């Protein structure tokens, strides 16, 4: 195999103060200058990978609809929607994600090496924990984009290079099991050391709550449900109510004000906030992206915010507070949780960088992680307790549609819904219920208490994480099948490439072409 250096296959497209190549070329020689805690803390501000995978995952998911050729689409948007290789090299594309996240790994490793050079003093435990978590988080995001969902029954699934020493190349992908073992080792080493003492603005870093929220999600995906429950509880407490988002306070806000209020670090529901270079916020409302979008009449109407579910349906017939906060057009309906913040480098020429504020961990999503872990352990009492907590702030408790959940009420309601078929004969076949084919774990049969609770939980997660891209991870984990019509095939049939199937290899996006050319094994197709 041709020798490569994963860290140095990073192009200068990263929009840092200096180019990524300059940063990576210079840092190892200057590492001796990292001789104070302040130096290391400053370095770690660059270890968060300022990119978001929301664009690639959201447009690959079942949260978007084909509105027809009357409307415009961008090439990378269409390629992601079709689950084919993305050829462009922008911030939101696979190459931009690869570059940014591996740059973050390199930065974290430089910090860890510098701490080791100082003798790993206990006074730097907080910085060491942050560096380990940054490395694990970057690798976790890479795994979610470029690998299959964790599935120990498939030892052939590929992992990714996991560099642990600054400037030292790792030239093999290894196995998925090795990748997840490395992730687990970093997280477990970091958690006992996590501190906020060195953080000026904790919400912009791996603060204590964010660290445990990350550990909870990782362990849910890793099928370690007891740990997922333990860590979620450390993140949000037994009773998470004080941390949950007060959706009612958004009721009087319009789209612009809501978009500015939602990502604020002062909101206790936002456990961590990361700025990212991205045009994703723009894509949710720009007419240039309308061909494939979360639309009002179909996706929202039958599957997400206005869909018939246990808390009602659309308009005045639902308790869901988010349902009234959709903006845009019939073809392009958005809840304004993500918007663009433009940084002008030349106000006269109106050029600069598009940003979004990414919120990788929230109290609501962490609560649903815990609920799902309980449900997978068949501890339905605690799962439903957490689901009720979620409803208590996401819904209007005074509405006559506000439900009090029980095992019986969930099973009774869910079994009134048909499963949405992967290949649709009409939109009336759409519901909030999907057939589940878990990857690497099992659940009880269709119609069972466990299946009904998990299907409702997955719908809650779909609402909680709308527009964030996390839905695609749930699709991969649960082997949910669905179709993506497009101009070349507006009416997919069974076996067509427009149908995403359980265990679909296209769920692992293809590595950047220059990385493959350098010698790293491509994802199979």
GURO-530326 format. One record per residue (C-alpha): z, y, x. Coordinates in Angstrom, 1 decimal. Example, Ala and Ser with C-alpha at 12.3 -4.5 7.8 and 13.67 -1.06 7.14 Angstrom:
<tizas>
<w 7.8; v -4.5; u 12.3>
<w 7.1; v -1.1; u 13.7>
</tizas>
This chain:
<tizas>
<w 0.0; v 0.0; u 0.0>
<w -0.8; v 3.5; u 1.3>
<w 2.4; v 5.3; u 2.4>
<w 3.3; v 8.2; u 0.3>
<w 6.2; v 10.6; u 0.0>
<w 7.0; v 11.0; u -3.6>
<w 8.8; v 14.3; u -3.1>
<w 5.8; v 15.8; u -1.3>
<w 3.2; v 14.8; u -3.9>
<w 4.4; v 17.9; u -5.7>
<w 1.7; v 20.6; u -6.1>
<w 2.4; v 24.3; u -5.9>
<w 2.0; v 24.7; u -9.6>
<w 5.8; v 24.9; u -10.1>
<w 6.7; v 28.5; u -11.0>
<w 9.7; v 28.9; u -8.7>
<w 10.5; v 32.0; u -6.6>
<w 8.6; v 30.2; u -3.9>
<w 6.1; v 27.4; u -4.3>
<w 7.4; v 23.9; u -4.6>
<w 5.7; v 23.0; u -1.3>
<w 7.3; v 25.9; u 0.5>
<w 10.6; v 25.0; u -1.0>
<w 10.4; v 21.3; u -0.1>
<w 8.9; v 21.9; u 3.3>
<w 11.5; v 24.4; u 4.3>
<w 14.7; v 23.0; u 2.9>
<w 15.4; v 20.0; u 5.2>
<w 15.1; v 22.2; u 8.3>
<w 17.4; v 24.8; u 6.8>
<w 20.0; v 22.5; u 5.4>
<w 22.5; v 23.5; u 8.0>
<w 22.7; v 26.9; u 6.2>
<w 24.3; v 25.1; u 3.3>
<w 27.7; v 25.3; u 4.8>
<w 29.8; v 26.9; u 2.0>
<w 30.6; v 25.8; u -1.6>
<w 28.8; v 28.9; u -2.8>
<w 25.6; v 27.9; u -1.0>
<w 25.6; v 24.5; u -2.6>
<w 26.4; v 25.9; u -6.1>
<w 23.5; v 28.4; u -5.7>
<w 21.2; v 25.6; u -4.6>
<w 22.1; v 23.5; u -7.7>
<w 20.9; v 26.2; u -10.0>
<w 17.4; v 24.9; u -9.0>
<w 18.2; v 21.3; u -9.7>
<w 17.5; v 21.3; u -13.5>
<w 13.8; v 20.9; u -13.5>
<w 12.6; v 23.9; u -15.4>
<w 10.1; v 22.0; u -17.6>
<w 10.4; v 20.4; u -21.1>
<w 8.9; v 17.2; u -22.3>
<w 9.1; v 18.4; u -25.9>
<w 5.4; v 19.1; u -26.0>
<w 4.1; v 15.7; u -24.9>
<w 6.6; v 13.8; u -26.9>
<w 6.4; v 15.8; u -30.1>
<w 2.6; v 15.7; u -30.4>
<w 2.7; v 11.9; u -29.6>
<w 5.2; v 11.2; u -32.4>
<w 4.9; v 10.7; u -36.1>
<w 6.1; v 14.3; u -36.7>
<w 2.6; v 15.7; u -36.6>
<w -0.4; v 15.4; u -39.0>
<w -4.1; v 15.6; u -38.6>
<w -5.1; v 18.7; u -40.6>
<w -8.9; v 18.3; u -40.0>
<w -11.6; v 19.8; u -37.9>
<w -11.5; v 23.1; u -39.7>
<w -8.5; v 23.9; u -37.5>
<w -8.3; v 24.3; u -33.7>
<w -6.6; v 22.1; u -31.1>
<w -6.1; v 22.4; u -27.4>
<w -7.4; v 19.6; u -25.0>
<w -4.0; v 18.5; u -23.8>
<w -2.5; v 18.6; u -27.3>
<w -5.4; v 16.4; u -28.5>
<w -5.0; v 14.0; u -25.6>
<w -1.3; v 13.6; u -26.2>
<w -1.9; v 13.1; u -29.9>
<w -4.5; v 10.3; u -29.1>
<w -2.1; v 8.7; u -26.6>
<w -4.8; v 9.0; u -23.8>
<w -4.5; v 10.2; u -20.3>
<w -3.9; v 14.0; u -20.1>
<w -6.4; v 15.6; u -17.7>
<w -5.0; v 19.1; u -17.6>
<w -2.3; v 20.2; u -15.1>
<w -0.2; v 22.8; u -17.0>
<w 3.5; v 23.2; u -17.2>
<w 3.8; v 21.0; u -20.3>
<w 1.5; v 18.2; u -19.0>
<w 2.6; v 15.0; u -17.4>
<w 1.8; v 16.3; u -13.9>
<w 3.9; v 19.4; u -14.5>
<w 6.8; v 17.3; u -15.6>
<w 6.4; v 14.9; u -12.7>
<w 6.4; v 17.8; u -10.2>
<w 9.3; v 19.6; u -11.7>
<w 11.6; v 16.7; u -12.2>
<w 11.0; v 15.2; u -8.8>
<w 11.6; v 18.7; u -7.3>
<w 14.9; v 18.7; u -9.1>
<w 15.7; v 15.3; u -7.6>
<w 14.9; v 16.7; u -4.1>
<w 17.1; v 19.7; u -4.7>
<w 20.0; v 17.5; u -5.9>
<w 19.6; v 15.2; u -2.8>
<w 19.6; v 18.2; u -0.5>
<w 22.9; v 19.3; u -2.1>
<w 24.4; v 15.8; u -1.8>
<w 23.3; v 15.5; u 1.9>
<w 24.9; v 18.9; u 2.6>
<w 28.2; v 17.8; u 0.9>
<w 28.1; v 14.6; u 3.0>
<w 27.6; v 16.7; u 6.2>
<w 30.8; v 18.5; u 5.3>
<w 32.7; v 15.2; u 5.0>
<w 32.6; v 14.9; u 1.2>
<w 35.8; v 17.1; u 0.7>
<w 37.6; v 16.8; u -2.6>
<w 37.1; v 20.5; u -3.0>
<w 33.4; v 19.9; u -3.6>
<w 33.8; v 17.1; u -6.1>
<w 32.5; v 19.4; u -8.9>
<w 29.4; v 20.2; u -7.0>
<w 28.9; v 16.6; u -6.1>
<w 29.2; v 15.6; u -9.7>
<w 26.7; v 18.2; u -10.8>
<w 24.2; v 17.1; u -8.1>
<w 24.5; v 13.4; u -9.2>
<w 24.1; v 14.4; u -12.8>
<w 21.1; v 16.6; u -12.1>
<w 19.4; v 13.8; u -10.2>
<w 20.2; v 11.3; u -12.9>
<w 19.0; v 13.7; u -15.6>
<w 15.7; v 14.4; u -13.9>
<w 15.1; v 10.6; u -13.4>
<w 16.2; v 9.9; u -17.0>
<w 13.6; v 12.4; u -18.3>
<w 11.0; v 10.9; u -16.0>
<w 11.9; v 7.4; u -17.3>
<w 11.5; v 8.6; u -20.9>
<w 8.1; v 10.0; u -20.2>
<w 6.5; v 7.6; u -17.8>
<w 8.3; v 4.3; u -18.6>
<w 8.7; v 2.0; u -21.6>
<w 11.9; v 2.0; u -23.6>
<w 14.7; v 0.1; u -21.8>
<w 14.1; v -3.6; u -22.6>
<w 15.7; v -6.3; u -20.4>
<w 13.6; v -8.9; u -22.1>
<w 10.6; v -7.5; u -20.3>
<w 11.3; v -7.9; u -16.5>
<w 7.7; v -6.9; u -15.8>
<w 8.2; v -3.3; u -17.0>
<w 7.9; v -0.8; u -14.2>
<w 10.5; v 1.6; u -13.0>
<w 10.0; v 4.7; u -10.9>
<w 10.8; v 5.7; u -7.3>
<w 14.4; v 6.8; u -7.2>
<w 14.9; v 8.9; u -4.0>
<w 18.5; v 9.3; u -2.9>
<w 18.2; v 10.9; u 0.5>
<w 16.6; v 14.3; u 1.0>
<w 13.2; v 14.1; u 2.6>
<w 13.1; v 10.3; u 2.7>
<w 10.2; v 8.7; u 0.9>
<w 10.5; v 5.9; u -1.7>
<w 7.1; v 4.3; u -2.0>
<w 7.6; v 1.7; u -4.6>
<w 8.2; v 1.9; u -8.4>
<w 10.5; v -1.1; u -8.6>
<w 11.5; v -2.6; u -11.9>
<w 12.8; v -0.9; u -15.0>
<w 16.1; v -2.8; u -14.5>
<w 16.5; v -1.2; u -11.1>
<w 15.7; v 2.2; u -12.4>
<w 18.4; v 2.0; u -15.1>
<w 20.9; v 0.5; u -12.7>
<w 20.4; v 3.5; u -10.4>
<w 20.8; v 5.9; u -13.3>
<w 24.0; v 4.1; u -14.4>
<w 25.4; v 4.3; u -10.9>
<w 24.8; v 8.0; u -10.6>
<w 26.3; v 8.8; u -14.0>
<w 29.4; v 6.5; u -13.5>
<w 30.0; v 8.1; u -10.0>
<w 29.7; v 11.6; u -11.4>
<w 31.9; v 11.5; u -14.5>
<w 35.3; v 11.2; u -12.9>
<w 34.4; v 14.2; u -10.7>
<w 33.0; v 16.5; u -13.3>
<w 34.6; v 20.0; u -13.2>
<w 33.8; v 23.4; u -14.5>
<w 35.8; v 25.2; u -11.8>
<w 32.8; v 26.1; u -9.8>
<w 30.6; v 27.2; u -12.7>
<w 30.2; v 30.9; u -13.6>
<w 28.3; v 30.1; u -16.9>
<w 29.2; v 26.5; u -17.7>
<w 26.6; v 26.1; u -20.6>
<w 23.8; v 26.6; u -18.1>
<w 25.0; v 23.6; u -16.1>
<w 26.4; v 20.1; u -16.5>
<w 29.7; v 21.3; u -17.9>
<w 32.2; v 18.6; u -19.1>
<w 30.9; v 18.2; u -22.6>
<w 27.2; v 18.1; u -21.6>
<w 28.0; v 15.5; u -18.9>
<w 29.6; v 13.2; u -21.4>
<w 26.8; v 13.9; u -24.0>
<w 24.3; v 12.9; u -21.4>
<w 26.3; v 9.7; u -20.6>
<w 26.5; v 8.9; u -24.3>
<w 22.8; v 9.1; u -24.9>
<w 22.0; v 7.2; u -21.7>
<w 24.3; v 4.4; u -22.7>
<w 22.9; v 4.2; u -26.2>
<w 19.4; v 3.8; u -24.8>
<w 20.9; v 1.3; u -22.2>
<w 22.4; v -0.8; u -25.1>
<w 26.0; v -0.2; u -23.8>
<w 27.4; v 0.8; u -27.2>
<w 31.1; v 0.9; u -26.3>
<w 30.4; v 3.3; u -23.5>
<w 28.2; v 5.4; u -25.8>
<w 31.0; v 5.7; u -28.2>
<w 33.6; v 6.5; u -25.6>
<w 31.5; v 9.1; u -23.9>
<w 30.4; v 10.8; u -27.1>
<w 34.0; v 11.1; u -28.1>
<w 34.9; v 12.7; u -24.8>
<w 32.0; v 15.1; u -25.4>
<w 32.8; v 16.2; u -29.0>
<w 36.2; v 14.7; u -29.9>
<w 37.2; v 12.3; u -32.7>
<w 36.7; v 15.1; u -35.3>
<w 33.6; v 17.1; u -34.1>
<w 33.7; v 19.6; u -36.9>
<w 34.7; v 22.6; u -34.8>
<w 31.7; v 22.0; u -32.5>
<w 29.0; v 21.2; u -35.1>
<w 26.4; v 23.8; u -35.9>
<w 27.3; v 26.1; u -38.8>
<w 23.9; v 25.8; u -40.5>
<w 25.1; v 28.0; u -43.4>
<w 25.3; v 31.1; u -41.2>
<w 21.5; v 30.9; u -40.7>
<w 20.9; v 31.2; u -44.4>
<w 20.4; v 34.9; u -44.4>
<w 18.3; v 35.1; u -41.2>
<w 14.5; v 35.3; u -41.0>
<w 12.4; v 33.4; u -38.5>
<w 12.7; v 35.9; u -35.6>
<w 16.4; v 36.4; u -35.9>
<w 17.0; v 32.6; u -36.3>
<w 14.9; v 31.8; u -33.3>
<w 17.0; v 34.2; u -31.2>
<w 20.3; v 33.0; u -32.6>
<w 19.7; v 29.3; u -32.5>
<w 19.7; v 28.7; u -28.7>
<w 22.5; v 31.0; u -27.8>
<w 25.0; v 29.5; u -25.3>
<w 27.8; v 31.0; u -27.4>
<w 27.1; v 28.6; u -30.2>
<w 29.5; v 25.7; u -29.8>
<w 26.9; v 23.2; u -31.0>
<w 24.7; v 23.9; u -27.9>
<w 26.3; v 21.9; u -25.2>
<w 23.8; v 22.9; u -22.5>
<w 20.9; v 25.4; u -22.3>
<w 18.1; v 25.2; u -19.8>
<w 15.2; v 27.6; u -19.5>
<w 11.8; v 26.0; u -19.1>
<w 8.3; v 27.2; u -18.3>
<w 6.4; v 26.2; u -21.4>
<w 3.9; v 27.2; u -24.1>
<w 5.4; v 24.7; u -26.5>
<w 7.2; v 27.5; u -28.5>
<w 3.8; v 29.1; u -29.0>
<w 2.1; v 25.9; u -30.0>
<w 4.4; v 25.6; u -33.0>
<w 2.9; v 28.7; u -34.7>
<w -0.4; v 29.6; u -32.9>
<w -3.6; v 29.0; u -34.8>
<w -5.0; v 27.5; u -31.6>
<w -2.9; v 24.4; u -32.2>
<w -3.2; v 23.9; u -35.9>
<w -5.4; v 20.8; u -36.0>
<w -2.4; v 18.6; u -35.2>
<w 0.9; v 19.9; u -36.5>
<w 4.1; v 19.4; u -38.5>
<w 2.6; v 20.5; u -41.8>
<w 4.4; v 21.5; u -45.0>
<w 2.8; v 19.4; u -47.7>
<w 2.6; v 16.0; u -46.0>
<w 5.0; v 15.5; u -43.0>
<w 7.7; v 17.9; u -44.3>
<w 7.1; v 17.0; u -47.9>
<w 7.2; v 13.2; u -47.5>
<w 8.9; v 12.4; u -44.2>
<w 11.1; v 15.2; u -42.8>
<w 12.8; v 18.4; u -44.2>
<w 11.5; v 18.2; u -47.8>
<w 11.3; v 14.4; u -48.1>
<w 13.2; v 12.4; u -50.8>
<w 16.3; v 11.1; u -49.3>
<w 20.0; v 10.5; u -50.1>
<w 20.7; v 14.3; u -50.2>
<w 17.8; v 15.1; u -52.5>
<w 14.3; v 16.3; u -51.9>
<w 12.6; v 19.7; u -51.8>
<w 13.4; v 23.2; u -53.0>
<w 16.5; v 23.6; u -55.2>
<w 16.8; v 19.8; u -55.5>
<w 18.1; v 19.2; u -52.0>
<w 21.5; v 19.8; u -50.3>
<w 19.8; v 20.1; u -46.8>
<w 20.2; v 23.7; u -45.6>
<w 17.3; v 23.4; u -43.1>
<w 14.8; v 22.8; u -45.9>
<w 14.9; v 26.4; u -46.8>
<w 14.3; v 27.6; u -43.2>
<w 10.7; v 26.5; u -42.7>
<w 8.2; v 29.2; u -41.7>
<w 4.5; v 29.3; u -40.9>
<w 1.6; v 28.0; u -43.0>
<w 0.8; v 24.9; u -45.2>
<w -0.8; v 23.3; u -42.1>
<w 1.8; v 24.4; u -39.6>
<w 5.4; v 24.5; u -40.8>
<w 8.2; v 25.0; u -38.3>
<w 11.9; v 25.3; u -38.2>
<w 12.3; v 28.1; u -35.6>
<w 14.7; v 26.4; u -33.2>
<w 12.2; v 26.9; u -30.3>
<w 10.4; v 30.1; u -29.7>
<w 8.6; v 31.7; u -26.8>
<w 10.2; v 34.2; u -24.4>
<w 7.5; v 35.8; u -22.3>
<w 8.3; v 37.1; u -18.8>
<w 5.8; v 39.8; u -17.9>
<w 4.9; v 40.0; u -14.2>
<w 2.3; v 42.7; u -15.0>
<w 3.0; v 44.5; u -18.3>
<w -0.3; v 46.5; u -18.0>
<w -2.4; v 43.4; u -17.5>
<w -0.1; v 41.5; u -20.0>
<w 0.3; v 38.5; u -17.7>
<w 3.3; v 36.5; u -16.8>
<w 5.1; v 33.3; u -17.6>
<w 5.9; v 31.7; u -21.0>
<w 9.4; v 30.3; u -21.4>
<w 11.4; v 28.4; u -23.9>
<w 15.1; v 27.8; u -24.1>
<w 15.5; v 24.0; u -24.1>
<w 18.8; v 22.6; u -25.5>
<w 18.9; v 19.0; u -24.1>
<w 22.3; v 18.2; u -25.7>
<w 23.9; v 19.3; u -28.9>
<w 27.0; v 18.3; u -30.7>
<w 25.0; v 17.1; u -33.7>
<w 22.7; v 14.8; u -31.8>
<w 25.7; v 13.5; u -29.8>
<w 27.5; v 12.7; u -33.0>
<w 24.5; v 10.7; u -34.3>
<w 24.5; v 8.9; u -30.9>
<w 28.0; v 7.7; u -31.6>
<w 27.2; v 6.9; u -35.3>
<w 24.2; v 4.8; u -34.2>
<w 26.3; v 3.0; u -31.6>
<w 28.9; v 2.2; u -34.2>
<w 26.2; v 0.9; u -36.6>
<w 24.7; v -1.3; u -33.9>
<w 28.2; v -2.8; u -33.4>
<w 28.4; v -3.3; u -37.2>
<w 31.4; v -0.9; u -37.4>
<w 30.0; v 0.6; u -40.5>
<w 33.2; v 2.4; u -41.5>
<w 33.1; v 4.6; u -38.4>
<w 29.3; v 5.0; u -38.5>
<w 29.5; v 6.3; u -42.0>
<w 32.4; v 8.6; u -41.1>
<w 30.3; v 10.2; u -38.4>
<w 27.3; v 10.4; u -40.7>
<w 29.5; v 12.3; u -43.3>
<w 30.6; v 14.7; u -40.5>
<w 26.9; v 15.4; u -39.9>
<w 26.2; v 16.0; u -43.6>
<w 29.2; v 18.3; u -43.9>
<w 27.6; v 21.1; u -41.9>
<w 23.9; v 20.2; u -42.2>
<w 24.1; v 20.2; u -46.0>
<w 25.4; v 22.5; u -48.7>
<w 28.6; v 20.8; u -49.7>
<w 28.7; v 22.6; u -53.1>
<w 25.3; v 21.3; u -54.0>
<w 25.2; v 18.6; u -56.7>
<w 22.9; v 16.7; u -54.4>
<w 25.5; v 16.5; u -51.6>
<w 26.3; v 12.8; u -51.2>
<w 29.5; v 11.0; u -50.4>
<w 28.3; v 8.1; u -48.3>
<w 29.5; v 4.5; u -48.7>
<w 28.0; v 1.2; u -47.6>
<w 27.0; v 0.5; u -51.1>
<w 25.5; v 3.9; u -51.8>
<w 23.4; v 3.8; u -48.6>
<w 22.1; v 0.3; u -49.3>
<w 21.4; v 1.1; u -52.9>
<w 19.4; v 4.3; u -52.1>
<w 17.5; v 3.0; u -49.1>
<w 16.3; v 0.0; u -51.0>
<w 14.7; v 2.2; u -53.6>
<w 12.4; v 3.4; u -50.8>
<w 9.3; v 1.6; u -49.7>
<w 8.5; v 1.3; u -46.1>
<w 5.9; v 3.7; u -44.8>
<w 2.9; v 1.5; u -43.8>
<w 1.5; v 2.2; u -40.3>
<w -2.0; v 2.5; u -41.9>
<w -1.9; v 4.7; u -44.9>
<w -4.2; v 4.5; u -48.0>
<w -2.7; v 7.8; u -49.2>
<w 0.1; v 10.2; u -48.4>
<w 2.1; v 9.0; u -51.5>
<w 2.8; v 5.9; u -49.4>
<w 4.9; v 8.0; u -47.0>
<w 8.7; v 7.8; u -47.2>
<w 11.6; v 8.4; u -44.8>
<w 11.9; v 4.7; u -44.2>
<w 10.1; v 2.9; u -41.4>
<w 10.0; v -0.8; u -40.5>
<w 12.0; v -1.4; u -37.3>
<w 11.1; v -3.7; u -34.5>
<w 13.9; v -3.0; u -31.9>
<w 12.9; v -3.3; u -28.3>
<w 15.3; v -5.4; u -26.3>
<w 18.0; v -5.6; u -29.0>
<w 18.3; v -6.9; u -32.6>
<w 19.4; v -5.7; u -36.0>
<w 19.8; v -7.5; u -39.3>
<w 16.9; v -8.2; u -41.6>
<w 15.1; v -5.7; u -43.8>
<w 17.3; v -4.5; u -46.7>
<w 20.6; v -5.5; u -45.0>
<w 23.5; v -3.1; u -44.7>
<w 22.8; v -2.6; u -41.0>
<w 19.1; v -2.0; u -41.4>
<w 19.7; v 0.5; u -44.2>
<w 22.3; v 2.5; u -42.3>
<w 20.2; v 2.6; u -39.2>
<w 17.1; v 3.7; u -41.0>
<w 19.1; v 6.5; u -42.6>
<w 20.6; v 7.4; u -39.2>
<w 17.1; v 7.5; u -37.7>
<w 16.1; v 9.9; u -40.4>
<w 19.1; v 12.1; u -39.7>
<w 18.2; v 12.0; u -36.0>
<w 14.6; v 13.0; u -37.0>
<w 16.0; v 16.0; u -38.8>
<w 18.5; v 17.0; u -36.1>
<w 16.0; v 16.7; u -33.3>
<w 12.9; v 18.1; u -35.1>
<w 10.5; v 19.8; u -32.6>
<w 12.5; v 18.6; u -29.6>
<w 10.4; v 15.5; u -28.8>
<w 13.4; v 13.1; u -29.1>
<w 11.8; v 11.4; u -32.1>
<w 9.3; v 9.7; u -29.7>
<w 12.1; v 8.1; u -27.8>
<w 13.5; v 6.7; u -31.1>
<w 10.0; v 5.4; u -32.0>
<w 9.8; v 3.6; u -28.7>
<w 13.3; v 2.2; u -28.9>
<w 12.9; v 0.9; u -32.4>
<w 9.2; v -0.2; u -32.2>
<w 8.1; v 2.0; u -35.1>
<w 4.4; v 1.7; u -35.9>
<w 2.3; v 4.6; u -37.2>
<w -1.3; v 5.9; u -37.0>
<w -2.8; v 9.1; u -35.7>
<w -6.2; v 9.8; u -37.4>
<w -8.5; v 12.3; u -35.6>
<w -12.1; v 13.5; u -35.9>
<w -13.5; v 10.3; u -34.2>
<w -11.7; v 8.0; u -36.6>
<w -10.2; v 9.7; u -39.6>
<w -9.4; v 6.4; u -41.3>
<w -7.8; v 4.0; u -38.8>
<w -7.7; v 0.3; u -39.5>
<w -5.5; v -2.5; u -38.1>
<w -6.3; v -3.0; u -34.5>
<w -7.7; v 0.4; u -33.9>
<w -6.6; v 2.4; u -30.9>
<w -5.4; v 5.1; u -33.4>
<w -2.5; v 2.9; u -34.4>
<w 0.7; v 2.9; u -32.3>
<w 2.3; v -0.5; u -32.4>
<w 5.7; v -1.9; u -31.4>
<w 6.0; v -2.2; u -27.6>
<w 2.8; v -0.1; u -27.3>
<w 2.1; v 0.4; u -23.5>
<w 0.8; v 3.9; u -24.3>
<w 4.4; v 4.9; u -24.9>
<w 4.7; v 5.1; u -21.2>
<w 2.4; v 8.0; u -20.3>
<w 0.1; v 7.6; u -17.4>
<w 1.2; v 8.9; u -14.0>
<w -0.6; v 12.0; u -12.6>
<w -3.9; v 11.0; u -11.1>
<w -3.1; v 12.4; u -7.7>
<w 0.1; v 10.3; u -7.6>
<w -1.9; v 7.1; u -8.4>
<w -4.5; v 8.1; u -5.8>
<w -1.7; v 8.4; u -3.2>
<w -0.9; v 4.8; u -3.8>
<w 1.7; v 4.5; u -6.6>
<w 1.1; v 1.8; u -9.2>
<w -0.4; v 3.1; u -12.4>
<w 1.1; v 2.2; u -15.8>
<w -0.8; v -0.7; u -17.3>
<w -3.0; v -0.2; u -20.3>
</tizas>
